[in-house]
Amino acid sequence: MPKFWKKQVRRTKYLGQDIAELSKRGTKHVHTHVISSIHKVHYVRRQVFWWLSIAVVLLLMTGIQLLVWRSLTSTTISARGGLFSEATIGEIRTLNPLFATTNSELAAINIIHARLLGHDQSGHLTGKLAASWTASPDAREWRVTLRENLTFHDGAPLTADDVVFTVELMQNPLTHYHGHSNWANVRVAKVDDLTVTFTLTNSQASFAEQLTFFILPKHLLQDTPPAQLINANFNLSPIGAGPFMFGRVKASSTSPFIVATNRFDNFFGGASLLNNYEIHTFSNTADIVAGLNQAAITASAELSHTDLGGIDRRHNFRERRALLSAGTFLFINTASDQTSLLGVRQTIAAALDLTKIRMAANATTPLDFPIIISRFPLNAPHIPQRVATAEVSEPLRLLASHREVAEVIANQLRAADIPVELTVYPEGSQTLWSTIEARDYDLLLRTIVMPSDPDPSQYYHSSQTRARNFSNFISSAADIYLTAANATTDLQIRRARYEEFLRIWVTEIPAIGLYQSEMLHVAANFATTFPETAVLATPFSRFETVNRYATLRATRHRTP
């Protein structure tokens, strides 16, 4: 063995002997000073108690100091990644925004497609694909400028050509777009790749609200005849410009039809925190509650307060109510045989107990007029005491999409000897919309959007009887005031004209205001959704900030 290794062996041997000697001495020391003396502890037990107490207190203070330091130097934030599953009611037959009607379809198009204008979390208009928009003083010429470098999901550029193409599709009656009459008197033109002008036949100060439509890709649909668009393959495999790209359709044990989407990294509003977003379709709220209890669903805006009792609280869901820029009204068909008589409309109004109706809807904000006065202050007229002045002999046909409130209204009318036939169809169903379009009702319980612009023309101007004038209300005086209010951007003039219109509305009773609508939203505690203070234009406005939704959390350190 080399001399070096012999030397190392000797060192190891001596080291082992040293360790054995130290161990022997340590054992003897412990035995002498601890074990042999432990029976004497009771002589110094008070001192031992206080020393141990001090040690515990010091440990606790150290722990508290560490927790405080951590709270000052770190925060929990939403993290990138994860899946969000949204439960909706209704079938999905199309993902084309021109034809979407069910809640499931409307939810899906709001994450796949992008709007020209949209609404912020206070319910006011804001630019989406549009960077800016302006109007001429007479509100007849409107100019919209797009953001730069916009693209569709397939990478194709989104330009003014796509905006013009989409508007022309909406204008064409062969497209079968249900709102095409709203675009009949609008001329759209491309100025350059980023600029579009809209020229109106008549002044319309509220026209910006009409610019909240989704943009379709011209390069994919220009060869499809408008009459065939409703059956195009695009409708179930769409390309949009929204925060999520269509992925595939699948099914699960709780939902028979799921639209799965993937994050679009080039979204103009910033790439989503989530990797994936899924729309799970259901036929009723009971199945949604079951899906929530099985932790198969992250959130839903489809439940009513009566559904909450079925939710298993062990799964840590939170509920909150978001006020909507929308109102629920009882529209009275003024073209129907019986309800065309003012006396019958007065009798209907006299029979209703609005307080009890609002309690049945669990509504917290009354709405007496077709304009939200708190948002657009004006001198609202006094609503006179309603008195029954006519007899109703034939049953009134009451059409609704939500049974609970409709039954309260029907029972109140019956208690006043007004016969009622109640028909309830699911919201978003084709049968409901067809019945509304045919105006095959005397009374319609309906929630309508009340946009940031106060103009109620789309619901009460005589030119809209084939669109959203659900009351078939025709009044030349009302038309004059509504048209005059829309002919200027001067708020003082508009306010005066709307005050005159409201006096007519209160007298003629084409509808009865019930309450400002709210959305009940149920979500898992771990999920981040829309802001707590949001006032949503519609229930689907919750998707305006969907790119900031999250299901994961991370800790970020900061300087205290």
ZANU-982197 format. One record per residue (C-alpha): chain; x, z, y. Coordinates in Angstrom, 1 decimal, always signed. Layout:
REM residues N
- A X Z Y
...
REM end
This chain:
REM residues 560
- A +0.0 +0.0 +0.0
- A +1.4 -0.9 +3.5
- A +2.7 +2.0 +5.5
- A -0.1 +1.5 +8.1
- A -2.9 +2.0 +5.7
- A -1.2 +5.1 +4.1
- A -1.2 +6.6 +7.6
- A -4.9 +5.9 +8.1
- A -5.8 +7.5 +4.8
- A -4.0 +10.7 +5.7
- A -5.8 +10.8 +9.1
- A -9.2 +10.4 +7.4
- A -8.4 +13.3 +5.0
- A -7.4 +15.6 +7.8
- A -10.5 +14.6 +9.8
- A -12.8 +15.5 +6.8
- A -11.1 +18.9 +6.5
- A -11.7 +19.5 +10.3
- A -15.4 +18.6 +10.0
- A -15.9 +20.9 +7.0
- A -14.2 +23.8 +8.9
- A -16.5 +23.2 +12.0
- A -19.6 +23.1 +9.8
- A -18.6 +26.4 +8.2
- A -18.0 +28.1 +11.5
- A -21.3 +26.7 +13.0
- A -23.3 +28.0 +10.0
- A -21.7 +31.5 +10.4
- A -22.4 +31.5 +14.2
- A -26.1 +30.6 +13.7
- A -26.4 +33.3 +11.0
- A -24.8 +36.0 +13.1
- A -26.5 +35.3 +16.5
- A -29.9 +33.9 +15.5
- A -31.0 +34.6 +11.9
- A -29.6 +38.1 +11.6
- A -31.0 +38.9 +15.1
- A -34.5 +37.3 +14.9
- A -36.1 +40.6 +13.9
- A -35.1 +42.0 +17.3
- A -37.1 +39.3 +19.3
- A -40.0 +41.7 +19.9
- A -37.7 +43.8 +22.1
- A -37.4 +40.8 +24.5
- A -40.7 +39.1 +23.8
- A -41.8 +39.2 +27.5
- A -38.6 +37.5 +28.6
- A -38.9 +34.9 +25.8
- A -42.6 +34.2 +26.8
- A -41.7 +33.7 +30.5
- A -38.7 +31.5 +29.7
- A -40.9 +29.3 +27.3
- A -43.7 +29.2 +29.9
- A -41.2 +28.1 +32.6
- A -39.9 +25.4 +30.2
- A -43.4 +24.1 +29.5
- A -44.3 +24.0 +33.2
- A -41.1 +22.1 +33.9
- A -41.9 +19.6 +31.2
- A -45.4 +19.1 +32.5
- A -44.2 +18.7 +36.1
- A -41.6 +16.2 +34.9
- A -44.4 +14.2 +33.1
- A -46.7 +14.3 +36.1
- A -43.8 +13.1 +38.3
- A -43.1 +10.2 +35.9
- A -46.8 +9.2 +35.9
- A -47.0 +9.3 +39.8
- A -43.7 +7.4 +40.0
- A -45.1 +4.8 +37.6
- A -48.3 +4.4 +39.6
- A -46.4 +3.9 +42.8
- A -44.0 +1.4 +41.4
- A -46.3 -0.7 +39.1
- A -49.7 -2.2 +39.1
- A -51.9 -3.8 +36.5
- A -52.7 -7.5 +37.2
- A -54.5 -10.3 +35.4
- A -52.2 -12.1 +33.1
- A -52.0 -15.8 +32.0
- A -53.4 -16.7 +28.6
- A -56.3 -15.7 +26.5
- A -59.8 -17.0 +25.7
- A -63.1 -16.5 +27.6
- A -66.4 -17.1 +25.8
- A -69.6 -17.4 +27.8
- A -73.0 -17.1 +26.2
- A -75.7 -19.4 +27.6
- A -79.3 -20.4 +26.7
- A -80.3 -24.0 +25.9
- A -79.2 -27.0 +24.0
- A -76.3 -29.2 +25.1
- A -77.4 -32.9 +25.0
- A -75.1 -34.1 +27.8
- A -72.0 -33.0 +29.7
- A -72.7 -35.6 +32.5
- A -73.6 -33.8 +35.7
- A -76.1 -36.5 +36.6
- A -78.3 -35.5 +33.6
- A -77.5 -31.8 +33.0
- A -80.6 -29.6 +33.0
- A -80.3 -26.7 +30.6
- A -78.3 -23.6 +31.5
- A -75.8 -24.4 +28.8
- A -75.2 -27.9 +30.2
- A -75.0 -26.6 +33.8
- A -72.5 -24.0 +32.8
- A -70.3 -26.5 +31.0
- A -70.3 -29.1 +33.7
- A -69.2 -26.4 +36.3
- A -66.0 -25.8 +34.4
- A -65.3 -29.4 +33.4
- A -66.2 -31.3 +36.6
- A -65.3 -30.8 +40.2
- A -67.6 -30.8 +43.3
- A -66.9 -32.5 +46.6
- A -68.1 -29.4 +48.5
- A -68.9 -26.0 +47.0
- A -69.7 -22.5 +48.1
- A -67.4 -19.5 +48.7
- A -68.1 -16.0 +47.5
- A -70.3 -15.3 +50.6
- A -72.6 -18.2 +49.8
- A -71.3 -20.4 +52.6
- A -70.1 -24.0 +52.2
- A -66.4 -24.6 +51.5
- A -64.3 -27.6 +50.6
- A -63.5 -28.3 +46.9
- A -62.3 -31.8 +46.4
- A -62.9 -32.3 +50.1
- A -60.2 -31.0 +52.5
- A -62.6 -31.3 +55.4
- A -65.9 -32.7 +56.7
- A -67.3 -33.4 +60.1
- A -70.6 -34.5 +61.6
- A -71.5 -36.4 +64.7
- A -73.5 -34.6 +67.4
- A -76.8 -36.2 +66.2
- A -76.0 -35.3 +62.6
- A -76.3 -38.9 +61.4
- A -72.7 -39.8 +60.8
- A -70.7 -37.6 +58.4
- A -67.0 -38.0 +57.5
- A -65.4 -36.4 +54.5
- A -61.6 -36.3 +53.9
- A -60.3 -35.7 +50.3
- A -57.4 -33.5 +49.4
- A -54.2 -35.4 +48.6
- A -52.9 -36.0 +45.1
- A -56.2 -35.3 +43.2
- A -56.3 -36.4 +39.6
- A -58.8 -36.5 +36.7
- A -58.0 -34.9 +33.4
- A -56.6 -38.1 +32.0
- A -54.1 -38.3 +34.9
- A -55.9 -41.1 +36.8
- A -56.0 -40.6 +40.6
- A -59.3 -39.3 +42.1
- A -59.9 -41.2 +45.4
- A -62.6 -42.3 +47.8
- A -63.6 -45.0 +45.3
- A -64.8 -42.4 +42.9
- A -66.9 -40.7 +45.6
- A -68.6 -43.9 +46.6
- A -69.1 -44.9 +42.9
- A -70.8 -41.5 +42.2
- A -73.1 -41.8 +45.2
- A -74.1 -45.3 +44.3
- A -75.0 -44.1 +40.7
- A -77.2 -41.4 +42.2
- A -78.9 -43.9 +44.5
- A -79.7 -46.3 +41.7
- A -83.1 -45.7 +40.2
- A -81.9 -47.3 +36.9
- A -79.5 -44.4 +36.4
- A -82.5 -42.0 +35.9
- A -80.9 -39.3 +38.1
- A -83.7 -37.0 +39.0
- A -82.5 -36.5 +42.6
- A -82.0 -40.2 +43.5
- A -84.7 -40.1 +46.2
- A -82.5 -37.7 +48.2
- A -80.0 -40.5 +48.6
- A -82.4 -43.3 +49.5
- A -81.6 -43.3 +53.2
- A -77.9 -42.7 +53.0
- A -75.2 -45.4 +53.3
- A -71.8 -44.5 +51.9
- A -68.6 -46.3 +52.7
- A -64.9 -46.0 +51.9
- A -62.6 -45.9 +55.0
- A -59.4 -45.4 +53.0
- A -58.3 -43.8 +49.8
- A -58.9 -40.3 +51.1
- A -61.8 -40.9 +53.5
- A -65.5 -41.5 +53.0
- A -68.3 -41.9 +55.6
- A -72.0 -41.2 +55.1
- A -74.5 -42.8 +57.5
- A -78.0 -41.5 +57.5
- A -81.1 -43.2 +58.6
- A -82.4 -40.0 +60.3
- A -80.5 -37.0 +61.7
- A -80.0 -34.3 +59.1
- A -78.0 -31.2 +60.2
- A -78.2 -29.8 +56.7
- A -76.7 -32.8 +55.0
- A -73.5 -31.0 +54.1
- A -75.4 -29.0 +51.5
- A -76.2 -32.4 +49.8
- A -72.4 -33.0 +49.4
- A -72.1 -30.4 +46.7
- A -72.3 -33.0 +43.9
- A -69.8 -33.6 +41.1
- A -67.5 -36.6 +41.2
- A -67.4 -39.0 +38.2
- A -64.5 -41.3 +37.2
- A -65.1 -44.9 +38.3
- A -62.3 -46.2 +36.1
- A -64.1 -45.0 +32.9
- A -67.8 -45.7 +33.8
- A -67.7 -48.8 +36.1
- A -68.3 -51.1 +33.1
- A -71.3 -49.1 +31.9
- A -74.6 -50.5 +33.2
- A -76.5 -47.7 +35.1
- A -79.5 -48.0 +32.8
- A -77.3 -47.3 +29.8
- A -75.3 -44.4 +31.4
- A -77.7 -41.8 +30.0
- A -76.6 -42.7 +26.5
- A -72.9 -43.3 +27.1
- A -70.3 -41.7 +24.9
- A -68.8 -40.2 +28.0
- A -71.6 -37.8 +28.2
- A -70.4 -35.8 +25.1
- A -66.7 -36.4 +25.6
- A -66.3 -36.2 +29.4
- A -63.3 -36.6 +31.7
- A -63.6 -34.6 +34.8
- A -61.4 -33.0 +37.5
- A -62.5 -29.3 +37.0
- A -60.3 -26.3 +36.0
- A -60.9 -27.0 +32.2
- A -60.6 -30.1 +30.1
- A -63.1 -30.9 +27.4
- A -61.6 -30.2 +24.0
- A -64.1 -30.3 +21.2
- A -67.5 -29.2 +19.9
- A -67.5 -26.6 +17.2
- A -69.8 -23.9 +15.7
- A -69.4 -20.2 +14.7
- A -71.4 -17.6 +12.8
- A -73.2 -16.5 +16.0
- A -73.6 -19.8 +17.9
- A -74.4 -23.2 +16.3
- A -72.9 -25.2 +19.2
- A -69.8 -24.3 +21.2
- A -68.1 -26.4 +23.8
- A -64.4 -25.6 +23.7
- A -62.2 -26.5 +26.7
- A -58.5 -26.2 +27.6
- A -56.8 -25.3 +30.8
- A -56.2 -28.2 +33.2
- A -52.7 -27.5 +34.7
- A -53.2 -30.0 +37.6
- A -56.4 -28.5 +38.9
- A -56.4 -28.7 +42.7
- A -57.4 -25.0 +43.1
- A -54.5 -23.9 +40.9
- A -54.2 -23.8 +37.1
- A -56.4 -21.3 +35.4
- A -55.1 -18.0 +34.1
- A -57.0 -18.5 +30.9
- A -55.8 -20.9 +28.2
- A -59.3 -21.7 +27.0
- A -62.9 -21.4 +28.0
- A -65.8 -21.7 +25.6
- A -69.5 -22.2 +26.2
- A -71.5 -20.6 +23.3
- A -75.1 -21.8 +23.2
- A -78.1 -19.7 +22.1
- A -81.8 -20.1 +21.9
- A -82.8 -16.6 +23.0
- A -81.4 -13.5 +24.5
- A -81.7 -11.4 +21.3
- A -79.1 -13.6 +19.7
- A -76.8 -13.2 +22.8
- A -77.1 -9.4 +22.5
- A -76.1 -9.7 +18.8
- A -73.1 -11.8 +19.8
- A -72.1 -9.3 +22.4
- A -72.3 -6.5 +19.8
- A -70.2 -8.4 +17.4
- A -67.6 -8.9 +20.1
- A -68.0 -12.7 +19.7
- A -68.9 -13.1 +23.4
- A -67.0 -12.1 +26.5
- A -69.8 -12.4 +29.1
- A -73.3 -13.7 +29.8
- A -75.5 -14.2 +32.8
- A -78.6 -14.9 +30.7
- A -79.9 -11.3 +30.1
- A -82.6 -9.4 +31.9
- A -82.7 -5.7 +32.4
- A -85.1 -5.4 +29.4
- A -82.3 -6.8 +27.2
- A -79.7 -4.2 +28.1
- A -81.1 -1.5 +25.7
- A -80.0 -3.5 +22.7
- A -76.3 -3.6 +23.7
- A -74.0 -1.3 +21.7
- A -72.3 +0.8 +24.4
- A -69.3 +1.4 +22.1
- A -68.2 -2.1 +22.9
- A -67.5 -1.2 +26.5
- A -69.4 -3.8 +28.5
- A -70.2 -3.5 +32.2
- A -73.3 -4.7 +33.9
- A -73.6 -5.7 +37.6
- A -76.1 -7.4 +39.8
- A -75.0 -10.2 +42.1
- A -77.3 -11.2 +45.0
- A -78.1 -14.9 +45.0
- A -78.7 -17.4 +47.8
- A -81.9 -18.1 +46.1
- A -85.5 -16.9 +46.2
- A -88.4 -16.7 +43.8
- A -91.7 -18.0 +45.0
- A -95.2 -18.6 +43.7
- A -95.8 -22.2 +44.8
- A -99.4 -23.3 +45.2
- A -100.2 -26.9 +44.5
- A -102.1 -28.0 +47.6
- A -103.0 -31.3 +45.9
- A -104.8 -29.7 +43.0
- A -108.6 -29.7 +43.1
- A -109.1 -25.9 +43.5
- A -105.9 -24.8 +45.2
- A -106.2 -27.6 +47.8
- A -108.7 -25.3 +49.6
- A -107.2 -22.9 +52.0
- A -109.8 -20.3 +51.1
- A -108.7 -20.3 +47.5
- A -105.0 -20.0 +48.5
- A -106.0 -17.0 +50.7
- A -107.9 -15.5 +47.8
- A -104.8 -15.9 +45.5
- A -102.6 -14.2 +48.2
- A -105.1 -11.3 +48.6
- A -105.1 -10.6 +44.8
- A -101.3 -10.1 +44.5
- A -99.6 -6.8 +44.8
- A -96.1 -7.9 +45.8
- A -94.6 -4.4 +45.4
- A -95.6 -4.3 +41.7
- A -94.4 -7.8 +41.2
- A -91.0 -7.0 +42.6
- A -90.8 -3.8 +40.5
- A -91.6 -5.9 +37.4
- A -88.7 -8.2 +38.3
- A -86.4 -5.3 +39.0
- A -85.8 -6.9 +42.4
- A -84.3 -5.0 +45.2
- A -84.5 -7.5 +48.1
- A -88.0 -8.6 +49.2
- A -88.3 -12.2 +50.5
- A -91.4 -13.0 +52.6
- A -90.4 -16.3 +54.0
- A -88.8 -19.6 +53.0
- A -85.8 -18.8 +55.1
- A -83.5 -15.8 +54.4
- A -83.9 -14.0 +57.8
- A -81.0 -11.6 +57.2
- A -78.7 -14.6 +57.1
- A -80.3 -16.8 +59.8
- A -81.9 -14.3 +62.2
- A -85.0 -15.5 +64.0
- A -88.3 -14.2 +65.2
- A -90.4 -14.3 +62.0
- A -94.1 -14.4 +62.4
- A -96.4 -11.6 +61.3
- A -98.0 -12.1 +57.9
- A -101.7 -11.3 +58.3
- A -103.7 -9.2 +55.9
- A -105.0 -11.6 +53.2
- A -108.7 -11.5 +52.5
- A -110.5 -13.2 +49.6
- A -112.7 -15.9 +51.1
- A -113.5 -18.1 +48.1
- A -114.5 -17.9 +44.5
- A -112.4 -19.5 +41.8
- A -114.5 -20.8 +39.0
- A -112.1 -22.8 +36.8
- A -108.9 -21.3 +35.3
- A -105.8 -21.7 +37.4
- A -102.9 -23.2 +35.5
- A -99.9 -21.0 +36.1
- A -96.5 -22.5 +35.0
- A -93.4 -20.4 +34.6
- A -90.1 -20.1 +32.8
- A -89.9 -16.3 +32.7
- A -92.7 -14.5 +31.0
- A -92.4 -10.9 +32.3
- A -93.1 -11.6 +36.0
- A -95.5 -14.4 +35.2
- A -97.7 -12.1 +33.1
- A -97.8 -9.5 +35.9
- A -99.0 -12.2 +38.3
- A -101.5 -13.5 +35.8
- A -102.9 -10.0 +35.2
- A -103.3 -9.3 +38.9
- A -105.2 -12.5 +39.4
- A -107.4 -11.8 +36.4
- A -108.1 -8.3 +37.8
- A -109.4 -10.0 +40.9
- A -111.8 -12.2 +38.8
- A -109.5 -15.2 +39.1
- A -109.2 -16.9 +35.7
- A -105.7 -17.9 +34.7
- A -104.1 -20.0 +32.0
- A -100.4 -19.1 +31.7
- A -97.9 -21.5 +30.2
- A -94.2 -20.6 +29.8
- A -91.5 -23.0 +28.9
- A -87.8 -22.1 +28.6
- A -85.7 -22.6 +31.8
- A -83.9 -26.0 +31.7
- A -86.1 -27.4 +29.0
- A -87.2 -31.0 +29.3
- A -90.8 -30.0 +28.8
- A -90.7 -27.7 +31.8
- A -89.1 -30.3 +34.1
- A -91.5 -33.0 +33.0
- A -94.4 -30.7 +33.7
- A -93.0 -29.9 +37.1
- A -92.4 -33.6 +38.0
- A -96.0 -34.4 +37.0
- A -97.2 -31.5 +39.1
- A -99.3 -30.5 +36.2
- A -100.1 -27.0 +37.4
- A -102.0 -25.1 +40.1
- A -99.4 -22.3 +40.5
- A -95.7 -22.5 +39.8
- A -93.5 -19.5 +39.5
- A -90.1 -20.9 +40.4
- A -86.7 -19.7 +41.7
- A -85.2 -22.1 +44.2
- A -81.8 -22.4 +45.8
- A -81.8 -21.3 +49.5
- A -78.4 -22.7 +50.7
- A -76.4 -21.4 +53.6
- A -78.1 -23.9 +55.9
- A -81.6 -22.5 +56.5
- A -83.4 -25.9 +56.4
- A -86.4 -25.7 +54.0
- A -87.3 -29.4 +54.3
- A -86.6 -30.3 +50.7
- A -89.4 -27.9 +49.7
- A -92.0 -28.4 +52.4
- A -91.5 -31.8 +54.1
- A -94.1 -34.4 +53.1
- A -91.3 -36.9 +52.3
- A -90.3 -34.7 +49.4
- A -93.5 -34.6 +47.4
- A -91.9 -36.6 +44.6
- A -88.8 -34.4 +44.6
- A -88.7 -30.6 +45.3
- A -91.9 -30.2 +47.4
- A -93.4 -28.2 +44.5
- A -96.5 -27.4 +46.6
- A -97.3 -31.0 +47.4
- A -97.5 -29.7 +50.9
- A -98.4 -32.3 +53.6
- A -98.6 -31.2 +57.2
- A -97.8 -33.5 +60.1
- A -97.1 -30.5 +62.3
- A -94.7 -29.0 +59.8
- A -92.9 -32.3 +59.4
- A -92.4 -32.6 +63.2
- A -90.8 -29.2 +63.5
- A -88.6 -29.6 +60.3
- A -87.5 -33.0 +61.5
- A -86.7 -31.8 +65.0
- A -84.7 -28.8 +63.6
- A -82.7 -31.2 +61.4
- A -82.0 -33.6 +64.3
- A -79.5 -31.3 +66.0
- A -76.6 -29.0 +65.3
- A -77.6 -26.7 +68.2
- A -78.5 -23.4 +66.5
- A -80.7 -22.2 +69.3
- A -82.9 -25.3 +69.2
- A -83.0 -25.2 +65.4
- A -84.0 -21.6 +65.4
- A -86.9 -22.3 +67.8
- A -88.2 -25.2 +65.6
- A -88.0 -23.1 +62.4
- A -90.0 -20.3 +64.0
- A -92.8 -22.8 +64.7
- A -92.6 -24.1 +61.1
- A -92.9 -20.5 +59.8
- A -96.1 -20.0 +61.7
- A -97.6 -23.0 +60.0
- A -96.2 -21.8 +56.6
- A -97.8 -18.4 +57.0
- A -101.1 -19.9 +57.9
- A -101.4 -22.7 +55.4
- A -99.9 -20.7 +52.4
- A -98.2 -23.5 +50.4
- A -96.3 -20.7 +48.7
- A -96.0 -17.0 +48.5
- A -92.5 -15.4 +48.9
- A -91.8 -12.8 +46.3
- A -88.1 -11.7 +46.2
- A -84.5 -12.8 +46.8
- A -83.1 -13.4 +43.4
- A -80.3 -11.6 +41.7
- A -78.2 -12.4 +38.7
- A -77.5 -9.8 +36.1
- A -74.1 -10.3 +34.6
- A -72.8 -8.6 +31.5
- A -69.1 -8.8 +30.7
- A -66.5 -7.0 +28.6
- A -64.6 -4.3 +30.5
- A -61.3 -6.1 +29.8
- A -62.5 -9.3 +31.5
- A -61.9 -10.3 +35.1
- A -64.7 -12.4 +36.5
- A -66.1 -13.2 +40.0
- A -65.5 -10.7 +42.9
- A -67.7 -7.6 +42.9
- A -68.9 -8.3 +46.5
- A -69.8 -11.9 +45.9
- A -73.1 -13.4 +47.2
- A -73.6 -16.4 +44.9
- A -75.4 -19.6 +46.1
- A -76.7 -20.1 +42.5
- A -76.1 -18.3 +39.2
- A -73.6 -21.1 +38.4
- A -71.6 -20.3 +41.6
- A -69.9 -17.7 +39.5
- A -67.8 -20.5 +38.2
- A -66.4 -21.3 +41.7
- A -63.5 -18.9 +41.0
- A -63.3 -19.5 +37.2
- A -59.6 -20.4 +37.5
- A -59.0 -16.7 +38.4
- A -60.9 -15.3 +35.4
- A -58.8 -13.4 +32.9
- A -59.0 -11.5 +29.6
- A -55.4 -10.3 +29.5
- A -53.5 -7.7 +31.6
- A -49.9 -7.2 +32.5
- A -47.9 -4.6 +34.4
- A -46.1 -5.7 +37.5
- A -43.5 -3.4 +39.2
- A -43.5 -3.0 +42.9
- A -41.6 -1.1 +45.6
- A -43.4 +2.2 +46.3
REM end
